[in-house]
């Protein structure tokens, strides 16, 4: 019997209907969250090992990819007749932490609007980190990687191919990243809608708070996490009472510049800059008819 445990295994078996990476060459991952995910993996000194699975991902060797809270499972066809079973575990956030994060997301219209529109804003990573729940793993030890192939390397090419297809799954549906962390798209958006509706109802029956409390988020207990969107842009402004600002509401904050001088030109300037039209649409005769029409209508700014 050969002492080389890999002697009986050659090129992977070709498969039909596998999950094929959309990127045929170059880097994989288009969105910030998929690129960030791969950057984090490469920062764990996995970069050269990940490239081993890129050809598998592009050849469609991954037969199945399932994302569930805390675990990703896949089947990858290698050189053996039977596909290899792959799993990548990352701890899902506990319900109490998700409840805190959802309160913060619902409290800032910027996040709610972007998420309800199906997008993950860049600032989301900062919000999760401030809540003590980094969205991406902080070390390779947070990932539990399993594959039943005979290769001792971690990640093997089957795991690496799964990582690449996982990044593209995040491209196709950014909520899969949050699903991996413990919240499905439907659950998260239902919570955001319910919390926003509750906040709107409370605002309708509660006297308005002063400007300073709205700025620092104290109305909903949001002082500990970063603001985003308009809240971030307005955070540094002083809280001026409304009564002191109504008299200059329509006044510009700085003097407007003088209106630049205008160049007086004939109404057919554009026609003189263009070449004669093609014969199919009228040729030089069309140009002359348009010139007469321009002159008949008079100056362009009238």
C-alpha positions as CSV (number, residue, x, y, z in Angstrom):
1,X,0.0,0.0,0.0
2,X,1.3,3.4,-0.9
3,X,2.5,5.6,2.0
4,X,1.3,8.7,0.2
5,X,-2.2,9.2,1.5
6,X,-3.0,11.4,-1.5
7,X,-1.7,9.1,-4.2
8,X,-5.1,7.8,-5.1
9,X,-6.6,11.3,-5.5
10,X,-6.1,13.4,-8.6
11,X,-8.1,16.2,-10.3
12,X,-11.6,16.9,-8.9
13,X,-14.5,15.3,-10.6
14,X,-16.5,17.5,-13.0
15,X,-20.0,18.3,-11.9
16,X,-23.0,19.8,-13.6
17,X,-25.3,22.3,-11.9
18,X,-22.8,23.3,-9.2
19,X,-22.7,26.8,-7.6
20,X,-20.3,28.7,-9.7
21,X,-18.6,31.9,-8.7
22,X,-19.8,34.8,-10.8
23,X,-16.3,36.3,-10.9
24,X,-14.4,34.6,-13.7
25,X,-11.1,36.2,-12.8
26,X,-9.5,38.7,-10.4
27,X,-10.9,39.4,-6.9
28,X,-14.2,37.8,-5.7
29,X,-16.7,40.1,-3.9
30,X,-18.3,43.3,-5.1
31,X,-20.0,44.8,-2.0
32,X,-18.3,46.3,1.0
33,X,-19.5,43.5,3.3
34,X,-18.3,40.6,1.1
35,X,-14.9,42.3,0.5
36,X,-14.6,43.1,4.2
37,X,-15.3,39.4,5.0
38,X,-12.6,38.2,2.7
39,X,-10.2,40.9,4.0
40,X,-10.8,39.7,7.5
41,X,-10.0,36.1,6.5
42,X,-6.8,37.2,4.7
43,X,-5.8,39.1,7.8
44,X,-5.7,35.8,9.7
45,X,-2.8,34.7,7.3
46,X,-5.3,32.6,5.3
47,X,-4.7,34.5,2.1
48,X,-2.5,31.9,0.3
49,X,-4.7,29.0,1.6
50,X,-7.8,30.7,0.4
51,X,-6.5,30.9,-3.2
52,X,-6.4,27.1,-3.3
53,X,-10.2,27.0,-3.4
54,X,-10.7,29.8,-5.9
55,X,-10.6,27.5,-8.9
56,X,-13.0,25.1,-7.1
57,X,-15.4,28.0,-6.6
58,X,-15.2,29.1,-10.2
59,X,-15.5,25.6,-11.6
60,X,-18.8,25.0,-9.8
61,X,-17.4,22.3,-7.5
62,X,-19.6,23.5,-4.6
63,X,-22.9,21.6,-4.9
64,X,-24.8,23.1,-2.0
65,X,-24.4,26.0,0.4
66,X,-26.7,26.6,3.3
67,X,-26.6,29.5,5.8
68,X,-28.2,29.1,9.2
69,X,-27.7,31.0,12.5
70,X,-24.2,30.2,13.7
71,X,-23.3,27.7,11.0
72,X,-22.7,27.4,7.2
73,X,-22.8,24.0,5.7
74,X,-21.8,22.9,2.1
75,X,-21.1,20.0,-0.1
76,X,-18.0,20.2,-2.3
77,X,-17.1,17.8,-5.0
78,X,-13.5,16.7,-4.9
79,X,-11.7,13.8,-6.5
80,X,-13.6,11.1,-4.6
81,X,-17.0,9.9,-5.9
82,X,-18.7,11.2,-2.8
83,X,-18.7,15.0,-2.1
84,X,-17.0,16.3,1.0
85,X,-19.1,17.7,3.8
86,X,-18.0,21.2,4.9
87,X,-19.1,23.3,7.9
88,X,-18.0,26.7,9.1
89,X,-19.3,27.8,12.5
90,X,-19.4,31.3,13.9
91,X,-21.3,32.0,17.1
92,X,-24.6,33.7,16.6
93,X,-25.4,36.7,18.8
94,X,-27.7,36.0,21.7
95,X,-31.3,37.2,21.5
96,X,-30.7,39.9,24.2
97,X,-27.9,41.4,22.2
98,X,-30.0,41.4,19.0
99,X,-32.8,43.1,20.9
100,X,-30.3,45.9,21.9
101,X,-29.0,46.2,18.3
102,X,-32.5,46.3,16.9
103,X,-33.5,49.1,19.3
104,X,-30.4,51.1,18.1
105,X,-31.2,50.4,14.4
106,X,-34.8,51.4,14.8
107,X,-33.9,54.5,16.7
108,X,-32.0,56.0,13.8
109,X,-34.0,56.6,10.6
110,X,-30.8,56.3,8.5
111,X,-30.3,52.6,9.4
112,X,-34.0,51.7,9.2
113,X,-34.4,53.3,5.8
114,X,-31.3,51.6,4.4
115,X,-32.1,48.2,5.8
116,X,-35.8,48.3,4.8
117,X,-34.5,49.1,1.3
118,X,-32.4,45.9,1.3
119,X,-29.0,47.6,1.9
120,X,-26.3,47.4,4.6
121,X,-24.7,50.8,5.2
122,X,-21.0,50.9,5.9
123,X,-21.7,52.3,9.4
124,X,-23.4,49.1,10.4
125,X,-20.1,47.5,11.2
126,X,-19.3,50.4,13.6
127,X,-22.7,50.1,15.3
128,X,-22.2,46.4,15.9
129,X,-18.7,46.9,17.3
130,X,-19.9,49.7,19.6
131,X,-22.6,47.3,20.9
132,X,-19.8,44.8,21.8
133,X,-20.8,42.4,19.0
134,X,-18.3,42.8,16.1
135,X,-20.1,41.8,12.9
136,X,-17.0,39.9,11.5
137,X,-14.8,37.5,13.4
138,X,-12.0,39.0,15.3
139,X,-9.7,36.0,15.1
140,X,-9.5,32.7,13.3
141,X,-10.2,31.0,16.6
142,X,-13.8,32.3,16.4
143,X,-14.3,30.2,13.3
144,X,-14.8,26.4,13.6
145,X,-13.8,24.9,10.3
146,X,-14.6,21.3,9.5
147,X,-14.2,19.2,6.3
148,X,-14.1,15.4,6.1
149,X,-11.5,15.4,3.3
150,X,-8.0,13.8,4.1
151,X,-6.2,17.1,3.9
152,X,-4.8,18.4,7.2
153,X,-4.5,22.0,6.0
154,X,-7.1,24.4,7.4
155,X,-8.7,25.7,5.4
156,X,-8.4,23.0,2.8
157,X,-9.4,23.9,-0.8
158,X,-13.0,22.7,-0.1
159,X,-13.3,25.0,2.9
160,X,-11.7,27.8,0.9
161,X,-14.1,27.3,-2.0
162,X,-17.0,27.6,0.5
163,X,-15.6,30.8,1.9
164,X,-15.6,32.3,-1.6
165,X,-19.1,31.2,-2.4
166,X,-20.2,32.5,1.0
167,X,-18.8,35.9,0.1
168,X,-20.7,35.9,-3.1
169,X,-23.8,34.9,-1.2
170,X,-23.4,38.0,0.9
171,X,-23.2,40.0,-2.4
172,X,-26.4,38.5,-3.6
173,X,-28.2,39.0,-0.3
174,X,-26.5,41.1,2.4
175,X,-29.0,39.9,5.0
176,X,-27.3,36.4,4.8
177,X,-24.4,37.9,6.8
178,X,-26.9,38.9,9.6
179,X,-28.6,35.6,9.3
180,X,-25.3,33.8,10.0
181,X,-25.1,36.0,13.1
182,X,-28.5,35.0,14.3
183,X,-31.2,37.1,12.6
184,X,-33.0,36.3,9.4
185,X,-34.1,39.1,7.0
186,X,-37.8,38.6,7.9
187,X,-37.2,38.6,11.6
188,X,-35.0,41.7,11.5
189,X,-37.2,43.8,9.3
190,X,-40.3,42.8,11.3
191,X,-38.6,44.0,14.4
192,X,-37.6,47.3,12.8
193,X,-41.1,48.0,11.5
194,X,-42.6,47.2,14.8
195,X,-40.2,49.3,16.8
196,X,-40.5,52.2,14.3
197,X,-44.3,52.0,14.5
198,X,-44.1,52.0,18.3
199,X,-41.8,55.0,18.3
200,X,-44.0,56.9,15.9
201,X,-47.1,56.2,18.1
202,X,-45.2,57.3,21.2
203,X,-44.1,60.5,19.5
204,X,-47.6,61.4,18.5
205,X,-48.7,61.3,22.2
206,X,-45.6,62.7,23.8
207,X,-44.6,66.4,24.0
208,X,-41.5,67.1,21.8
209,X,-38.2,66.9,23.6
210,X,-35.7,69.8,23.4
211,X,-33.2,69.8,20.5
212,X,-30.3,68.7,22.6
213,X,-32.0,65.5,23.7
214,X,-32.8,64.7,20.1
215,X,-29.2,65.3,19.1
216,X,-27.6,63.0,21.7
217,X,-30.3,60.3,21.3
218,X,-31.3,60.4,24.9
219,X,-35.0,60.0,24.0
220,X,-34.5,56.3,23.2
221,X,-31.4,55.5,25.2
222,X,-29.1,55.7,22.2
223,X,-26.3,57.7,23.7
224,X,-23.8,54.8,23.9
225,X,-23.8,53.9,20.2
226,X,-22.6,56.0,17.2
227,X,-25.1,58.0,15.2
228,X,-25.3,57.9,11.4
229,X,-26.8,59.8,8.5
230,X,-28.3,63.2,9.3
231,X,-27.8,62.6,13.1
232,X,-24.1,62.3,12.6
233,X,-24.0,65.5,10.5
234,X,-26.0,67.5,13.0
235,X,-24.3,66.1,16.1
236,X,-21.7,68.9,16.4
237,X,-24.2,71.8,16.0
238,X,-25.3,73.9,19.0
239,X,-28.8,73.5,20.3
240,X,-30.4,76.8,19.4
241,X,-34.0,77.4,20.6
242,X,-36.4,77.4,17.7
243,X,-37.8,80.9,18.6
244,X,-34.3,82.4,18.0
245,X,-34.0,81.0,14.5
246,X,-37.4,81.7,12.9
247,X,-36.5,85.3,11.9
248,X,-33.6,84.1,9.7
249,X,-35.1,80.8,8.5
250,X,-35.0,81.9,4.8
251,X,-31.7,83.8,5.1
252,X,-28.6,82.1,3.6
253,X,-26.0,81.1,6.3
254,X,-23.3,82.9,4.2
255,X,-23.6,85.6,1.6
256,X,-24.3,84.3,-1.8
257,X,-21.7,85.0,-4.5
258,X,-22.4,87.4,-7.3
259,X,-24.1,85.9,-10.3
260,X,-21.4,85.2,-12.9
261,X,-21.6,87.1,-16.2
262,X,-23.4,85.5,-19.1
263,X,-22.0,85.2,-22.6
264,X,-24.4,86.7,-25.1
265,X,-24.7,84.3,-28.1
266,X,-26.9,83.7,-31.0
267,X,-29.8,81.2,-30.8
268,X,-28.1,78.9,-33.3
269,X,-24.8,78.6,-31.4
270,X,-25.3,74.9,-30.8
271,X,-26.1,74.2,-34.5
272,X,-23.0,76.0,-35.5
273,X,-20.9,73.8,-33.2
274,X,-22.4,70.5,-34.6
275,X,-21.6,69.0,-38.0
276,X,-24.2,68.6,-40.7
277,X,-26.8,65.8,-40.0
278,X,-26.6,62.5,-41.8
279,X,-28.6,62.2,-45.0
280,X,-30.8,59.6,-43.4
281,X,-32.3,62.3,-41.1
282,X,-32.4,65.2,-43.5
283,X,-28.8,66.2,-44.2
284,X,-27.8,70.0,-44.5
285,X,-31.4,70.9,-45.3
286,X,-32.5,69.8,-41.8
287,X,-29.8,72.0,-40.3
288,X,-31.0,75.1,-42.2
289,X,-34.6,74.4,-41.2
290,X,-33.6,74.1,-37.5
291,X,-31.6,77.3,-37.8
292,X,-34.7,79.2,-39.1
293,X,-36.8,77.7,-36.3
294,X,-34.3,78.8,-33.6
295,X,-34.3,82.4,-35.0
296,X,-38.0,82.4,-35.1
297,X,-38.4,81.4,-31.5
298,X,-36.0,84.1,-30.5
299,X,-33.2,84.2,-27.8
300,X,-32.8,81.0,-25.8
301,X,-33.2,82.8,-22.4
302,X,-36.4,84.7,-23.3
